[in-house]
Amino acid sequence: MTRFHHPPTIEDIVEMAEQAFAAIPKELRDLVRGAAVVVEDVADEETAEELGFDSPWALTGLYRGTPLTERSVMDVPTQPDSITLYREPILLEWVETGEDLFRLVRNVLIHEIAHHFGFSDDDIDRLEAEE
């Protein structure tokens, strides 16, 4: 487990997200081939409102794009799929829960991918429990 003597930076979370992405279940990795993982400090107000959140601080991640299962060979992508992790809400949850930060980042990735592809909450719990 990495110990931080300062709040983890965006670069720290990016590095952790890359490692976490490699550690998520293969069935999820296969669904998001080519998706970019991006880290931002916090979602903007418009994004939070669009998704029904009262505050951007409640949003730890967001998957944007068209699932592979819904794409056609005729589709012309306007932008690549991306999974955005929001550093400050993740750090807030980390401090509040005491959860291991790597595990938390991994679970946010799993959650975003699985919800985007319509997995049930039970399926998500099962995927998060896999090591």
C-alpha positions as CSV (number, residue, x, y, z in Angstrom):
1,M,0.0,0.0,0.0
2,T,1.3,3.4,-1.0
3,R,1.6,5.9,1.8
4,F,1.1,9.6,1.0
5,H,2.6,12.4,2.9
6,H,0.5,14.9,0.9
7,P,-2.9,14.7,-0.8
8,P,-2.4,12.5,-3.9
9,T,-2.1,14.6,-7.1
10,I,-3.9,14.1,-10.3
11,E,-0.7,12.3,-11.6
12,D,-0.8,10.0,-8.5
13,I,-4.4,9.1,-9.3
14,V,-3.7,8.6,-13.0
15,E,-0.9,6.2,-12.1
16,M,-3.1,4.4,-9.7
17,A,-6.0,4.3,-12.2
18,E,-3.7,2.7,-14.8
19,Q,-2.7,0.0,-12.3
20,A,-6.4,-0.4,-11.2
21,F,-7.6,-0.7,-14.8
22,A,-5.2,-3.7,-15.3
23,A,-6.6,-5.2,-12.1
24,I,-10.3,-5.0,-12.9
25,P,-12.1,-8.2,-14.1
26,K,-11.3,-9.1,-17.7
27,E,-15.0,-9.2,-18.7
28,L,-15.1,-5.4,-18.0
29,R,-11.7,-4.6,-19.6
30,D,-12.9,-6.3,-22.8
31,L,-16.0,-4.1,-22.9
32,V,-14.0,-0.8,-22.9
33,R,-11.2,-1.5,-25.2
34,G,-9.8,1.8,-26.3
35,A,-11.5,3.9,-23.7
36,A,-9.4,6.6,-22.2
37,V,-9.1,7.0,-18.4
38,V,-9.0,10.7,-17.4
39,V,-8.6,12.2,-14.0
40,E,-10.0,15.7,-13.1
41,D,-10.2,17.4,-9.8
42,V,-14.0,17.6,-9.6
43,A,-16.9,17.6,-12.0
44,D,-18.4,20.9,-13.2
45,E,-21.8,22.0,-11.9
46,E,-23.4,21.4,-15.3
47,T,-22.3,17.7,-15.4
48,A,-23.5,17.1,-11.8
49,E,-26.9,18.7,-12.5
50,E,-27.2,16.8,-15.8
51,L,-26.7,13.5,-13.9
52,G,-29.1,14.5,-11.1
53,F,-26.5,15.1,-8.4
54,D,-27.0,18.0,-6.0
55,S,-23.3,18.6,-5.8
56,P,-20.3,17.7,-7.9
57,W,-18.7,16.4,-4.7
58,A,-21.0,13.4,-4.9
59,L,-19.7,12.3,-8.3
60,T,-16.6,10.1,-8.1
61,G,-16.6,9.0,-11.7
62,L,-18.3,9.1,-15.1
63,Y,-18.3,6.9,-18.2
64,R,-18.9,8.8,-21.4
65,G,-19.4,7.1,-24.7
66,T,-21.2,4.4,-26.7
67,P,-20.9,0.9,-25.4
68,L,-19.2,-1.6,-27.9
69,T,-22.4,-3.6,-27.7
70,E,-24.4,-0.7,-29.2
71,R,-21.9,0.4,-31.9
72,S,-22.4,-0.2,-35.6
73,V,-19.6,-0.5,-38.1
74,M,-21.3,2.4,-39.8
75,D,-21.0,4.6,-36.8
76,V,-18.5,7.5,-37.0
77,P,-17.2,8.2,-33.5
78,T,-17.3,11.9,-32.6
79,Q,-14.9,11.3,-29.7
80,P,-13.4,8.4,-27.9
81,D,-15.1,6.8,-25.0
82,S,-13.7,7.9,-21.7
83,I,-13.9,7.2,-18.0
84,T,-13.4,10.2,-15.9
85,L,-12.3,9.8,-12.3
86,Y,-12.9,12.9,-10.0
87,R,-9.9,13.1,-7.7
88,E,-11.3,15.4,-4.9
89,P,-14.5,13.4,-4.3
90,I,-12.5,10.2,-4.4
91,L,-10.1,11.6,-1.8
92,L,-13.0,12.8,0.3
93,E,-14.5,9.3,0.3
94,W,-11.1,7.8,1.1
95,V,-10.7,10.1,4.1
96,E,-14.3,9.5,5.3
97,T,-14.3,5.7,4.9
98,G,-10.7,4.7,5.5
99,E,-10.9,2.5,2.4
100,D,-7.6,1.6,0.7
101,L,-7.2,4.3,-2.0
102,F,-6.1,1.8,-4.7
103,R,-9.2,-0.4,-4.0
104,L,-11.4,2.7,-4.0
105,V,-10.1,3.8,-7.4
106,R,-10.5,0.3,-8.8
107,N,-14.1,0.1,-7.5
108,V,-14.9,3.5,-9.1
109,L,-13.7,2.2,-12.4
110,I,-15.7,-1.0,-12.0
111,H,-18.7,0.9,-11.0
112,E,-18.6,3.3,-13.9
113,I,-18.0,0.6,-16.5
114,A,-20.5,-1.8,-15.1
115,H,-23.3,0.8,-14.7
116,H,-22.7,2.0,-18.3
117,F,-23.2,-1.5,-19.6
118,G,-26.3,-2.2,-17.5
119,F,-24.9,-4.6,-14.9
120,S,-27.0,-5.0,-11.8
121,D,-26.0,-3.9,-8.4
122,D,-25.5,-7.5,-7.4
123,D,-23.2,-8.0,-10.4
124,I,-21.2,-4.9,-9.5
125,D,-20.8,-6.1,-5.9
126,R,-19.5,-9.4,-7.2
127,L,-17.1,-7.7,-9.5
128,E,-15.8,-5.4,-6.8
129,A,-15.2,-8.4,-4.5
130,E,-13.0,-10.2,-7.1
131,E,-9.3,-9.7,-6.5
